[in-house]
């Protein structure tokens, strides 16, 4: 756990930078859907929803980067981004193995690693605050 605490800034920077790559969905929604899920959605509403999804994920990444440099908001950033990643993982897994062979499968594996690291840091910070 001390390794995570000592390196949380770099963990957050790397996680934030990787998360920000989903700006791709805001720019090219159909291509992002195809690469992530192997499927597309049709219509103007689908483009709006997918672009918004990409923008929100990018904002999560930006929040992680901001939190890496600002310890006062670090825990908040980790909780919100971690919760967002857990929701994504749960939603993908709720479809069984349907999307695990796509990039979504890789994304949930990586996001799970981030969530574990975030949780270890938060538990360690909570324990240190109590002491």
Secondary structure, DSSP 4 states (H G I P E B T S, - for coil): -HHHHHTHHHHHHHHHHHHHTTHHHHH-HHHHHHHHHS----SHHHHHHHHHHHHHHHHHHHHHHHHHH-HHHHHHHHHHHHHHHHHHHHHHHTTTTTTTTSHHHHHHHHHHHHHHHHHHHHHHHHHHHH-
